[in-house]
Amino acid sequence: MTDTTVQPNKPSPPTMGLAVVADLWLLGSLLLFIPNYFGIISGWQYIFSVLGFFTLTISFGGALVELGKLWKSEGLGYWGASLVFLIPSVALYFAVKLQRITGPMSIAAKIGALLLMAIGGPLFFHGIPYFFWKKDTDKQKVEITPSANQTIRTKSQKINLEVIANIIVALLALASAIVTLVEKIAP
């Protein structure tokens, strides 16, 4: 006889996504650091660099998505998803332009840059209208008592701290991605 009882979902904190984004940021930074730490100069260096750059890009896009959830703005969610495609597109463009990728691989890199731009660009533009869209809040007006007002104020302060933490993680991921990109592409 099998047990068919359904176990309730275990609650998780609303900023659990922030922890995942921070994990990805740390993993990406470590992957970028490994070749320098061990003195790897062979083809493995590029594998670590690509994986690290990809992980940092995902963490930056994820940080914007998580920030959008806290601010209840779908616009930031679209922007986070678009950056996951736009950052590698720009990196491929500059790698070809500065002749870091040459020969037959340059054609594949150019095609990849265009495809990534074709996906990321529209996502970015789809996020813009959400910043100007106002929902009808007149129907949601409720009488607020002083004790409820204090509770709302406390929750607002907590959310502000969560937003600040998300912004810090996003800036760390962006800074790591920019430094790595400049280091790998610039002569």
ROSE-4610 file (N, C-alpha, C; in Angstrom, 1 decimal, always signed):
// ROSE-4610
residu = [M/M/M/T/T/T/D/D/D/T/T/T/T/T/T/V/V/V/Q/Q/Q/P/P/P/N/N/N/K/K/K/P/P/P/S/S/S/P/P/P/P/P/P/T/T/T/M/M/M/G/G/G/L/L/L/A/A/A/V/V/V/V/V/V/A/A/A/D/D/D/L/L/L/W/W/W/L/L/L/L/L/L/G/G/G/S/S/S/L/L/L/L/L/L/L/L/L/F/F/F/I/I/I/P/P/P/N/N/N/Y/Y/Y/F/F/F/G/G/G/I/I/I/I/I/I/S/S/S/G/G/G/W/W/W/Q/Q/Q/Y/Y/Y/I/I/I/F/F/F/S/S/S/V/V/V/L/L/L/G/G/G/F/F/F/F/F/F/T/T/T/L/L/L/T/T/T/I/I/I/S/S/S/F/F/F/G/G/G/G/G/G/A/A/A/L/L/L/V/V/V/E/E/E/L/L/L/G/G/G/K/K/K/L/L/L/W/W/W/K/K/K/S/S/S/E/E/E/G/G/G/L/L/L/G/G/G/Y/Y/Y/W/W/W/G/G/G/A/A/A/S/S/S/L/L/L/V/V/V/F/F/F/L/L/L/I/I/I/P/P/P/S/S/S/V/V/V/A/A/A/L/L/L/Y/Y/Y/F/F/F/A/A/A/V/V/V/K/K/K/L/L/L/Q/Q/Q/R/R/R/I/I/I/T/T/T/G/G/G/P/P/P/M/M/M/S/S/S/I/I/I/A/A/A/A/A/A/K/K/K/I/I/I/G/G/G/A/A/A/L/L/L/L/L/L/L/L/L/M/M/M/A/A/A/I/I/I/G/G/G/G/G/G/P/P/P/L/L/L/F/F/F/F/F/F/H/H/H/G/G/G/I/I/I/P/P/P/Y/Y/Y/F/F/F/F/F/F/W/W/W/K/K/K/K/K/K/D/D/D/T/T/T/D/D/D/K/K/K/Q/Q/Q/K/K/K/V/V/V/E/E/E/I/I/I/T/T/T/P/P/P/S/S/S/A/A/A/N/N/N/Q/Q/Q/T/T/T/I/I/I/R/R/R/T/T/T/K/K/K/S/S/S/Q/Q/Q/K/K/K/I/I/I/N/N/N/L/L/L/E/E/E/V/V/V/I/I/I/A/A/A/N/N/N/I/I/I/I/I/I/V/V/V/A/A/A/L/L/L/L/L/L/A/A/A/L/L/L/A/A/A/S/S/S/A/A/A/I/I/I/V/V/V/T/T/T/L/L/L/V/V/V/E/E/E/K/K/K/I/I/I/A/A/A/P/P/P]
num = [1/1/1/2/2/2/3/3/3/4/4/4/5/5/5/6/6/6/7/7/7/8/8/8/9/9/9/10/10/10/11/11/11/12/12/12/13/13/13/14/14/14/15/15/15/16/16/16/17/17/17/18/18/18/19/19/19/20/20/20/21/21/21/22/22/22/23/23/23/24/24/24/25/25/25/26/26/26/27/27/27/28/28/28/29/29/29/30/30/30/31/31/31/32/32/32/33/33/33/34/34/34/35/35/35/36/36/36/37/37/37/38/38/38/39/39/39/40/40/40/41/41/41/42/42/42/43/43/43/44/44/44/45/45/45/46/46/46/47/47/47/48/48/48/49/49/49/50/50/50/51/51/51/52/52/52/53/53/53/54/54/54/55/55/55/56/56/56/57/57/57/58/58/58/59/59/59/60/60/60/61/61/61/62/62/62/63/63/63/64/64/64/65/65/65/66/66/66/67/67/67/68/68/68/69/69/69/70/70/70/71/71/71/72/72/72/73/73/73/74/74/74/75/75/75/76/76/76/77/77/77/78/78/78/79/79/79/80/80/80/81/81/81/82/82/82/83/83/83/84/84/84/85/85/85/86/86/86/87/87/87/88/88/88/89/89/89/90/90/90/91/91/91/92/92/92/93/93/93/94/94/94/95/95/95/96/96/96/97/97/97/98/98/98/99/99/99/100/100/100/101/101/101/102/102/102/103/103/103/104/104/104/105/105/105/106/106/106/107/107/107/108/108/108/109/109/109/110/110/110/111/111/111/112/112/112/113/113/113/114/114/114/115/115/115/116/116/116/117/117/117/118/118/118/119/119/119/120/120/120/121/121/121/122/122/122/123/123/123/124/124/124/125/125/125/126/126/126/127/127/127/128/128/128/129/129/129/130/130/130/131/131/131/132/132/132/133/133/133/134/134/134/135/135/135/136/136/136/137/137/137/138/138/138/139/139/139/140/140/140/141/141/141/142/142/142/143/143/143/144/144/144/145/145/145/146/146/146/147/147/147/148/148/148/149/149/149/150/150/150/151/151/151/152/152/152/153/153/153/154/154/154/155/155/155/156/156/156/157/157/157/158/158/158/159/159/159/160/160/160/161/161/161/162/162/162/163/163/163/164/164/164/165/165/165/166/166/166/167/167/167/168/168/168/169/169/169/170/170/170/171/171/171/172/172/172/173/173/173/174/174/174/175/175/175/176/176/176/177/177/177/178/178/178/179/179/179/180/180/180/181/181/181/182/182/182/183/183/183/184/184/184/185/185/185/186/186/186/187/187/187]
x = [+0.8/+0.0/+0.9/+0.6/+1.4/+0.8/+1.6/+1.2/+0.9/-0.4/-0.8/-1.0/-0.5/-0.7/+0.2/-0.4/+0.4/+1.0/+2.3/+3.0/+2.9/+2.7/+2.6/+3.9/+3.9/+5.2/+5.8/+7.1/+7.9/+8.1/+7.7/+7.8/+9.3/+9.6/+10.9/+10.9/+12.0/+12.0/+11.8/+11.2/+11.0/+12.3/+13.4/+14.6/+15.5/+15.0/+15.8/+16.4/+15.8/+16.3/+17.6/+17.7/+18.9/+20.0/+19.8/+20.9/+21.4/+20.5/+20.9/+21.7/+21.3/+22.0/+23.4/+23.5/+24.8/+25.7/+25.1/+25.8/+26.4/+25.6/+26.1/+27.2/+27.0/+28.1/+29.4/+29.3/+30.6/+31.2/+30.3/+30.8/+31.4/+30.8/+31.4/+32.7/+32.8/+34.1/+35.2/+34.8/+35.8/+36.2/+35.3/+35.6/+36.6/+36.4/+37.3/+38.6/+38.7/+40.0/+40.8/+40.2/+41.0/+42.2/+42.0/+43.2/+44.4/+44.1/+45.2/+45.8/+45.0/+45.4/+46.3/+46.0/+46.8/+47.7/+47.7/+48.7/+48.3/+47.0/+46.6/+46.6/+47.4/+47.5/+47.0/+46.6/+46.2/+44.7/+44.1/+42.8/+41.8/+42.2/+41.3/+41.0/+41.9/+41.7/+40.4/+40.2/+39.0/+37.7/+37.8/+36.6/+36.2/+37.2/+36.9/+36.4/+37.0/+36.6/+35.2/+34.8/+33.5/+32.5/+32.7/+31.8/+31.6/+32.8/+32.7/+31.9/+32.2/+31.5/+30.0/+29.7/+28.3/+27.6/+28.2/+27.6/+27.4/+28.4/+28.3/+27.1/+27.0/+25.9/+24.5/+24.4/+23.2/+22.9/+23.9/+23.7/+23.2/+23.8/+23.4/+21.9/+21.6/+20.2/+19.3/+19.7/+18.9/+18.7/+19.7/+19.6/+18.5/+18.5/+17.4/+16.0/+15.9/+14.7/+14.2/+15.1/+14.7/+14.3/+15.1/+14.7/+13.3/+13.0/+11.7/+10.6/+10.9/+9.9/+9.6/+10.7/+10.5/+9.8/+10.1/+9.4/+8.1/+7.8/+6.6/+6.5/+7.6/+7.7/+8.2/+7.3/+7.7/+8.7/+8.8/+9.8/+11.2/+11.6/+12.9/+13.1/+12.1/+12.2/+12.5/+11.9/+12.2/+13.6/+14.0/+15.4/+16.4/+16.2/+17.1/+17.3/+16.2/+16.2/+16.9/+16.7/+17.3/+18.8/+19.3/+20.7/+21.5/+20.8/+21.4/+21.7/+21.0/+21.3/+22.2/+22.0/+22.7/+24.1/+24.5/+25.9/+26.7/+26.4/+27.2/+27.2/+26.1/+26.1/+27.2/+27.2/+28.2/+29.6/+29.8/+31.1/+31.6/+30.7/+31.1/+31.4/+30.6/+30.9/+32.3/+32.6/+34.0/+35.1/+34.8/+35.8/+36.2/+35.2/+35.5/+36.1/+35.6/+36.1/+37.5/+37.9/+39.3/+40.2/+39.6/+40.3/+40.8/+40.0/+40.3/+39.7/+38.7/+38.1/+38.4/+39.1/+39.4/+39.1/+39.3/+39.1/+37.6/+37.4/+36.0/+35.2/+35.8/+35.0/+34.5/+35.1/+34.5/+33.1/+32.9/+31.6/+30.6/+30.9/+30.0/+29.8/+30.8/+30.6/+29.7/+29.9/+29.0/+27.6/+27.3/+26.0/+25.4/+26.2/+25.8/+25.5/+26.3/+26.0/+24.7/+24.5/+23.2/+22.0/+22.1/+21.0/+20.7/+21.8/+21.6/+21.0/+21.4/+20.9/+19.4/+19.1/+17.7/+16.8/+17.3/+16.4/+16.4/+17.6/+17.7/+17.1/+17.3/+16.8/+15.3/+14.5/+13.0/+12.6/+13.3/+13.0/+13.2/+14.3/+14.6/+13.4/+13.0/+12.0/+10.6/+10.4/+9.1/+9.0/+10.1/+10.1/+9.8/+10.1/+9.9/+8.5/+7.5/+6.1/+5.7/+6.2/+5.8/+6.2/+7.2/+7.6/+6.6/+5.8/+4.9/+3.5/+3.2/+1.9/+1.5/+0.3/-0.2/-1.5/-1.5/-2.7/-3.7/-5.0/-6.1/-6.1/-5.7/-5.6/-6.7/-7.7/-8.8/-9.7/-9.8/-10.6/-10.0/-8.7/-8.1/-7.9/-8.5/-8.4/-9.1/-8.4/-8.9/-8.6/-9.4/-9.2/-8.0/-7.1/-5.9/-5.9/-5.7/-5.7/-4.2/-4.0/-2.6/-1.7/-2.2/-1.4/-1.1/-2.0/-1.8/-0.8/-0.8/+0.1/+1.5/+1.7/+3.0/+3.6/+2.7/+3.0/+3.5/+2.7/+3.1/+4.4/+4.7/+6.0/+7.1/+6.9/+8.0/+8.3/+7.2/+7.4/+8.1/+7.7/+8.4/+9.8/+10.2/+11.7/+12.4/+11.7/+12.3/+12.5/+11.5/+11.6/+12.7/+12.9/+13.9/+15.3/+15.5/+16.8/+17.0/+16.0/+16.1/+16.4/+15.8/+16.1/+17.6/+18.1/+19.5/+20.4/+20.1/+20.9/+20.9/+19.7/+19.7/+20.5/+20.4/+21.2/+22.7/+23.1/+24.5/+25.0/+24.2/+24.6/+24.6/+23.6/+23.6/+24.8/+25.2/+26.4/+27.7/+27.8/+29.0/+29.1/+28.0/+28.0/+28.3/+27.8/+28.1/+29.5/+30.1/+31.5/+32.4/+32.1/+32.9/+32.9/+31.7/+31.5/+32.3/+32.2/+32.9/+34.4/+34.9/+36.3/+36.8/+36.1/+36.6/+36.5/+35.5/+35.3/+36.5/+36.7/+37.8/+39.2/+39.4/+40.6/+40.8/+39.8/+39.9/+40.0/+39.3/+39.2/+40.2/+40.5/+41.4/+42.9/+43.7/+45.1/+45.9]
y = [-1.2/+0.0/+1.2/+2.2/+3.4/+4.5/+5.4/+6.6/+7.7/+8.1/+9.1/+10.5/+10.7/+12.0/+13.0/+14.2/+15.3/+16.1/+16.4/+17.2/+18.6/+19.6/+21.0/+21.5/+22.5/+23.1/+23.8/+23.6/+24.2/+25.7/+26.6/+28.0/+28.4/+29.4/+29.9/+31.4/+32.0/+33.5/+34.1/+35.3/+35.9/+36.3/+36.4/+36.8/+35.6/+34.4/+33.2/+33.3/+33.9/+34.1/+34.9/+35.9/+36.7/+35.8/+34.8/+33.9/+33.1/+32.6/+31.9/+32.8/+34.1/+35.0/+35.2/+35.4/+35.6/+34.3/+33.2/+31.9/+31.9/+32.3/+32.3/+33.3/+34.5/+35.5/+35.0/+34.3/+33.8/+32.7/+31.8/+30.7/+31.3/+32.3/+32.9/+33.6/+34.3/+34.9/+33.9/+32.8/+31.7/+31.1/+30.8/+30.3/+31.2/+32.5/+33.4/+33.5/+33.2/+33.3/+32.1/+30.9/+29.7/+29.7/+30.2/+30.1/+31.0/+32.1/+32.9/+32.3/+31.7/+31.1/+29.9/+29.1/+27.9/+28.1/+29.3/+29.5/+28.8/+28.6/+27.8/+28.8/+28.4/+29.2/+28.4/+27.2/+26.4/+26.7/+25.9/+26.0/+26.0/+25.4/+25.3/+26.7/+27.6/+29.0/+29.6/+29.3/+29.8/+29.2/+27.9/+27.2/+27.9/+28.1/+28.7/+30.1/+30.8/+32.2/+32.3/+31.4/+31.5/+31.0/+30.0/+29.5/+30.6/+31.2/+32.3/+33.5/+33.9/+35.1/+34.8/+33.6/+33.2/+33.2/+32.6/+32.6/+34.0/+34.9/+36.2/+36.9/+36.7/+37.3/+36.8/+35.5/+35.0/+35.6/+35.7/+36.3/+37.8/+38.5/+39.9/+40.0/+39.2/+39.2/+38.7/+37.7/+37.2/+38.2/+39.0/+40.1/+41.1/+41.4/+42.4/+41.7/+40.5/+39.8/+39.7/+39.4/+39.4/+40.8/+41.8/+43.2/+43.5/+43.1/+43.3/+42.6/+41.5/+40.8/+41.6/+42.1/+42.9/+44.2/+44.8/+46.1/+45.8/+44.6/+44.2/+44.9/+44.9/+45.5/+44.4/+44.1/+43.2/+43.8/+45.1/+45.7/+45.3/+45.2/+44.8/+43.3/+42.5/+41.1/+41.0/+41.8/+41.8/+42.2/+43.3/+43.8/+42.8/+42.1/+41.1/+40.0/+39.6/+38.5/+39.0/+40.3/+40.8/+40.9/+41.3/+41.4/+40.1/+39.0/+37.6/+37.4/+38.0/+37.9/+39.0/+40.2/+41.4/+41.4/+41.1/+41.2/+40.2/+38.9/+38.1/+38.5/+39.2/+39.7/+40.8/+41.7/+42.8/+42.2/+41.2/+40.6/+39.9/+39.2/+38.6/+39.6/+40.7/+41.8/+42.3/+42.7/+43.3/+42.2/+41.0/+40.0/+39.8/+40.0/+39.9/+41.2/+42.3/+43.7/+43.9/+43.4/+43.5/+42.3/+41.5/+40.3/+39.3/+39.1/+38.1/+36.7/+36.9/+35.7/+36.0/+35.1/+35.3/+34.0/+34.1/+32.9/+32.5/+31.2/+30.7/+30.9/+31.0/+31.2/+32.6/+33.5/+34.9/+35.0/+34.2/+34.1/+33.6/+32.5/+31.9/+32.9/+33.6/+34.6/+35.8/+36.2/+37.3/+36.8/+35.6/+35.1/+35.0/+34.5/+34.4/+35.7/+36.7/+38.1/+38.6/+38.4/+38.9/+38.1/+36.8/+36.1/+36.5/+36.6/+37.1/+38.5/+39.4/+40.7/+40.7/+39.8/+39.7/+39.2/+38.4/+38.0/+39.0/+39.5/+40.4/+41.8/+42.3/+43.7/+43.8/+42.9/+43.0/+42.8/+42.0/+41.8/+43.1/+43.8/+45.1/+46.1/+46.2/+47.2/+46.8/+45.5/+45.0/+45.4/+45.6/+46.0/+47.4/+48.3/+49.7/+50.1/+49.6/+50.1/+49.8/+48.8/+48.5/+49.6/+50.4/+51.5/+52.7/+52.8/+53.9/+53.5/+52.2/+51.7/+51.8/+52.4/+52.5/+51.7/+50.8/+49.9/+50.7/+50.4/+51.0/+50.7/+51.6/+51.3/+51.9/+52.6/+53.1/+52.0/+50.9/+49.8/+49.1/+49.3/+48.6/+49.5/+50.7/+51.5/+50.9/+50.9/+50.2/+51.2/+51.2/+52.0/+51.5/+52.4/+51.9/+52.5/+51.6/+52.0/+52.4/+53.1/+53.5/+52.3/+51.2/+50.0/+49.3/+49.3/+48.7/+49.6/+50.9/+51.8/+51.5/+51.3/+50.9/+49.6/+48.6/+47.3/+47.5/+48.3/+48.6/+49.3/+50.3/+51.0/+50.0/+49.1/+48.1/+47.2/+46.7/+45.9/+46.6/+47.9/+48.7/+48.9/+49.1/+49.2/+47.9/+46.8/+45.4/+45.2/+45.6/+45.5/+46.4/+47.6/+48.5/+47.9/+47.2/+46.5/+45.4/+44.7/+43.6/+44.2/+45.3/+45.9/+46.4/+47.0/+47.4/+46.2/+45.1/+43.9/+43.4/+43.4/+43.0/+43.9/+45.2/+46.2/+45.9/+45.6/+45.4/+44.1/+43.1/+41.8/+42.1/+42.9/+43.2/+44.0/+45.0/+45.8/+45.0/+44.1/+43.2/+42.3/+41.8/+40.9/+41.7/+42.9/+43.8/+44.2/+44.6/+45.0/+43.8/+42.7/+41.5/+41.2/+41.3/+41.0/+42.0/+43.3/+44.4/+44.2/+44.0/+43.9/+42.7/+41.6/+40.4/+40.6/+41.2/+41.5/+42.4/+43.4/+44.3/+43.6/+42.8/+42.1/+41.1/+40.4/+39.4/+39.9/+41.0/+41.5/+42.6/+43.5/+44.6/+44.0/+44.6/+44.1/+44.5]
z = [+0.0/+0.0/+0.0/-0.9/-1.0/-0.2/+0.3/+1.0/+0.0/+0.0/-1.0/-0.4/+0.8/+1.4/+0.7/+0.6/-0.1/+1.0/+0.9/+1.9/+1.4/+2.3/+1.9/+1.5/+0.6/+0.2/+1.3/+1.4/+2.5/+2.1/+3.0/+2.6/+2.5/+1.6/+1.4/+1.5/+1.9/+1.9/+0.5/+0.5/-0.8/-1.5/-0.8/-1.5/-1.7/-1.8/-2.1/-3.5/-4.4/-5.7/-5.6/-4.7/-4.5/-4.1/-3.3/-2.8/-4.0/-4.9/-6.1/-7.0/-7.2/-8.0/-7.4/-6.1/-5.5/-5.6/-5.6/-5.8/-7.2/-8.2/-9.6/-9.8/-9.1/-9.2/-8.7/-7.5/-6.9/-7.8/-8.3/-9.2/-10.4/-11.1/-12.3/-12.0/-10.9/-10.5/-10.3/-9.6/-9.4/-10.7/-11.6/-12.9/-13.7/-13.6/-14.3/-13.6/-12.3/-11.6/-11.7/-12.0/-12.0/-13.0/-14.2/-15.1/-14.6/-14.0/-13.4/-12.2/-11.4/-10.2/-10.4/-11.4/-11.7/-12.9/-13.5/-14.6/-15.8/-16.1/-17.3/-18.5/-19.5/-20.7/-22.0/-21.8/-23.0/-23.3/-24.2/-24.6/-23.4/-22.3/-21.1/-20.6/-20.8/-20.3/-20.9/-22.2/-22.9/-22.4/-22.0/-21.5/-20.2/-19.3/-18.0/-18.2/-19.1/-19.3/-19.9/-20.8/-21.4/-20.3/-19.6/-18.5/-17.4/-17.0/-16.0/-16.5/-17.7/-18.3/-18.4/-18.9/-19.0/-17.7/-16.6/-15.3/-14.7/-14.9/-14.5/-15.2/-16.5/-17.2/-16.7/-16.5/-15.9/-14.5/-13.7/-12.4/-12.5/-13.4/-13.6/-14.0/-15.0/-15.5/-14.4/-13.7/-12.6/-11.5/-11.2/-10.2/-10.6/-11.9/-12.3/-12.3/-12.6/-12.5/-11.0/-10.1/-8.7/-8.2/-8.7/-8.3/-8.8/-10.0/-10.6/-9.8/-9.2/-8.4/-7.1/-6.5/-5.3/-5.5/-6.6/-7.0/-7.7/-7.9/-8.6/-10.0/-10.7/-12.0/-13.0/-14.0/-15.0/-15.9/-16.0/-16.8/-16.5/-15.2/-14.8/-15.1/-15.1/-15.5/-16.9/-17.8/-19.2/-19.4/-18.7/-18.9/-18.4/-17.3/-16.9/-17.9/-18.4/-19.5/-20.7/-21.1/-22.3/-22.1/-20.9/-20.7/-20.8/-20.5/-20.6/-22.1/-23.0/-24.5/-25.0/-24.5/-25.1/-24.7/-23.4/-23.0/-23.8/-24.0/-24.8/-26.3/-26.8/-28.1/-28.3/-27.4/-27.4/-27.3/-26.4/-26.2/-27.5/-28.2/-29.4/-30.5/-30.5/-31.5/-31.3/-30.1/-29.8/-30.0/-29.7/-29.9/-31.4/-32.3/-33.7/-34.1/-33.7/-34.1/-33.7/-32.5/-32.0/-32.4/-33.3/-33.8/-32.8/-31.8/-30.8/-31.3/-32.2/-32.9/-34.4/-35.0/-36.4/-37.2/-38.5/-39.4/-39.5/-39.7/-39.8/-38.6/-37.4/-36.2/-36.1/-36.9/-36.8/-37.5/-38.5/-39.1/-38.2/-37.5/-36.5/-35.3/-34.9/-33.9/-34.3/-35.6/-36.1/-36.1/-36.6/-36.6/-35.2/-34.3/-32.9/-32.3/-32.6/-32.1/-32.6/-33.9/-34.5/-33.9/-33.7/-33.1/-31.7/-30.9/-29.5/-29.4/-30.3/-30.4/-30.8/-31.7/-32.2/-31.1/-30.2/-29.0/-27.9/-27.5/-26.4/-26.6/-27.8/-28.1/-27.9/-28.5/-28.3/-26.9/-26.1/-24.7/-24.0/-24.3/-23.6/-23.9/-25.2/-25.6/-25.0/-24.8/-24.2/-22.8/-22.1/-20.7/-20.5/-21.4/-21.2/-20.9/-21.6/-21.3/-19.9/-19.2/-17.9/-16.9/-17.3/-16.3/-16.4/-17.5/-17.6/-17.4/-17.1/-17.0/-15.6/-15.3/-14.0/-13.9/-12.9/-12.7/-12.0/-12.2/-11.6/-10.1/-9.2/-7.8/-7.0/-7.7/-7.0/-6.4/-7.0/-6.5/-5.3/-5.1/-4.0/-2.7/-2.7/-1.5/-0.3/+0.8/+2.0/+3.2/+4.2/+5.4/+6.1/+6.5/+7.2/+8.6/+9.5/+10.9/+11.3/+12.4/+12.8/+13.0/+13.6/+13.8/+12.5/+11.5/+10.2/+9.5/+9.7/+9.0/+9.5/+10.8/+11.4/+10.8/+10.6/+10.0/+8.6/+7.9/+6.5/+6.4/+7.3/+7.3/+7.6/+8.5/+8.8/+7.6/+7.0/+5.8/+4.7/+4.5/+3.5/+3.7/+5.0/+5.3/+5.1/+5.3/+5.1/+3.6/+2.8/+1.4/+0.8/+1.4/+0.9/+1.1/+2.3/+2.5/+1.5/+1.2/+0.2/-1.2/-1.5/-2.8/-2.8/-1.7/-1.7/-1.8/-1.2/-1.4/-2.8/-3.4/-4.9/-5.7/-5.5/-6.3/-6.1/-4.9/-4.6/-5.4/-5.4/-6.1/-7.6/-8.1/-9.5/-9.9/-9.1/-9.4/-9.4/-8.4/-8.3/-9.5/-10.0/-11.2/-12.4/-12.5/-13.7/-13.7/-12.5/-12.4/-12.8/-12.3/-12.6/-14.1/-14.7/-16.1/-17.0/-16.6/-17.4/-17.3/-16.0/-15.9/-16.6/-16.6/-17.3/-18.8/-19.3/-20.7/-21.2/-20.5/-20.9/-20.8/-19.8/-19.6/-20.7/-21.2/-22.2/-23.6/-23.8/-25.2/-25.5/-24.6/-24.8/-24.9/-25.8/-25.9/-24.7]
